[in-house]
Amino acid sequence: MLDGHLLLGWLSFTVIVCLLNLPGPTAAYFGLTGNEPLSILPLNSLPEEVTGRAHYKLCDRLKLEKKQRRMCRRDPANILKRGFKETAFLYAISSAGLTHAMAKACSAGRMERCTCDEAPDLENRKAWQWGGCGDNLKYANKFVKDFLGKRSNKDLRARVDMHNTNVGMKVIKAGVETTCKCHGVSGSCTVQTCWRQLLPFHEIGKQLKQRYETSVKVGSSTNEATGEGEISTGRNQQQQQQQPQQQQQPLPGLNDQIPRTMDLLHIEDSPSFCRPSKYSSGTAARKCYKDKNCDAICCGRGHNTQSREVTRPCQCQVRWCCYVECKQCTQREEVYTCKG
């Protein structure tokens, strides 16, 4: 039986791994690179006034450098409490990661309450037959929805957060592929056994990264006729400004617009993660890869180059039985760090 704490651990791990492996400027936005030690703090559901001091004590116990401890002691989950496009990405990638992990766990036999995907609707006896062990997306979707529970949709941010959560799950569903294996004499493929399989998660991450880059900013307004809050995008506002006053139509309601879009939504502009602030320690002195991500991580400020001598294992051989024997080779390498 899998409990909530383990699932939340999966969730944090999935988000971190995806962020570290996505190309482009995302690493700079979130203040992450692939070569830095990361501390994943446990999540909990206790009231803020109870968990505040406990969070500070936890930061003090962790083996962090002074700068990392200072960042740790700041208000936990700052970004998740705001409406940035980074918040939208985190909600989407978290729900996608949990859905993907659950579906894979079912097909791998690591869950007691689910097994392989059963999809008789895919069977076509003339061409192929259902078989193998597909990823159980149906169970995963149901589990994630039950696990996350229903949130209040009275305020704009809660509804936008739920929308972004659903986008992550929809991207997983849209990425289901049918994988087949041929059977027959001499590879004639007279019969095919097929099953449904999810895309590798790094592909899901790339798709959500693209949606992050094109995230749509939304705002709220009040419908004078109904008195209910409605949502509008920057695109809708621009279109309305181009219309005569008497021809303007009421802004589309949240329930009408959000289910029809796969865009990520945010409600406020993101701060700069390049310079030190309450959301980020900045990227000065950060390591980067010259031809890969220095321009993005250093935010256009350029980078310094240092040459150093390192010793690493090399020319390794397996000796019977049973150990690996390596020589120690010394070489010079260049290290690139962002300018301040």
Secondary structure, 3 states (H helix, E strand, C coil): CCCHHHHHHHHHHHHHHHHHHCCCCHHHHHCCCCCCCCCCCCCCCCCHHHHHHHHHHHHHHCCCCHHHHHHHHCCCCCHHHCCCHHHHHHHHHHHHHHHHHHHHHHHCCCCCCCCCECCHHHCECCCEEECCCECCHHHHHHHHHHHHCCCCCCCHHHHHHHHHHHHHHHHHHHCCEEEEEEECHHHCCCEEEEEEECCCHHHHHHHHHHHHHCCEEEEEEECCCCCCEEEEEHHHHHHHHCCCHHHCCCCCCHHHHHHHCCCCEECCCCCCCCCCECCECCCCCCEECCCCCHHHHCCCCCEEEEEEEEEEEEEEEEECCCEEEEEEEEEEEEEEEECC
